[in-house]
Amino acid sequence: MEAPRVCDTKPCVVELEPGVHWWCSCGLSGHQPFCDGSHKGTGLPPKKIVADKPTVVSLCNCKHTKTPPYCDGSHAELAGG
């Protein structure tokens, strides 16, 4: 399994429409923070998000969160505090 690529050292706050969304866990997608299939062969599959109603969420862009797909502040350690 490859290590994920850090896309940004701050989260992406988005409003999800109702339905299924796929968060990129590998960091290679050209459509961050969502998956575009670039993970193939990395061993880092996307994480499914199901929204019942329009919901504002803070999605991890550093890809090191311990609560995927949501930001847990891990980016602060990567950015040097």
C-alpha positions in Angstrom: 0.0 0.0 0.0 1.3 3.4 -0.9 1.3 6.4 1.4 -1.4 9.0 0.6 -0.4 12.3 -1.1 -1.1 15.4 1.0 -3.3 17.6 -1.1 -3.5 20.5 1.3 -2.8 21.3 4.9 -6.3 22.6 5.6 -9.7 20.8 5.3 -12.2 21.3 2.5 -15.6 22.6 3.8 -18.3 21.6 1.3 -22.1 21.2 1.2 -23.0 17.7 0.2 -26.2 17.2 -1.7 -28.3 14.2 -0.7 -26.9 11.0 -2.1 -23.7 9.0 -2.3 -20.3 10.7 -2.5 -16.8 9.1 -2.6 -14.0 10.8 -0.7 -10.5 10.4 -2.1 -8.2 8.7 0.4 -5.1 8.5 -1.8 -4.6 12.2 -2.6 -4.2 11.5 -6.4 -7.6 12.6 -7.6 -7.8 15.7 -9.8 -11.2 16.5 -8.3 -10.3 16.8 -4.6 -11.6 16.0 -2.1 -13.6 13.5 -4.2 -12.5 10.4 -6.0 -11.9 10.3 -9.7 -10.6 6.7 -9.9 -6.9 7.7 -9.7 -6.4 5.4 -6.6 -6.3 2.2 -8.8 -3.2 0.2 -7.8 -2.5 2.2 -4.6 -4.3 0.1 -2.1 -6.0 3.3 -0.9 -9.7 2.9 -1.9 -12.1 5.9 -1.6 -14.4 6.2 1.4 -18.2 6.2 0.9 -20.2 9.1 2.3 -24.0 9.0 2.3 -25.9 12.2 2.9 -29.6 12.1 3.7 -30.1 15.8 3.3 -27.9 18.8 2.3 -25.1 18.7 4.9 -22.0 20.9 5.4 -19.0 18.8 6.2 -15.2 19.4 6.7 -13.4 16.8 4.6 -9.8 15.9 5.1 -7.4 17.1 2.4 -4.1 16.0 4.2 -5.3 12.3 4.0 -3.9 11.6 7.4 -7.1 11.9 9.5 -7.9 9.2 12.0 -11.6 9.8 11.3 -11.9 9.5 7.5 -13.3 11.2 5.5 -13.7 14.0 8.1 -11.0 16.4 9.2 -9.7 15.7 12.7 -6.9 18.3 12.8 -4.1 16.0 11.8 -3.0 18.6 9.2 -1.7 20.8 12.0 1.0 18.2 12.8 1.9 18.0 9.1 2.1 21.8 8.8 4.5 21.9 11.8 1.8 22.8 14.4 
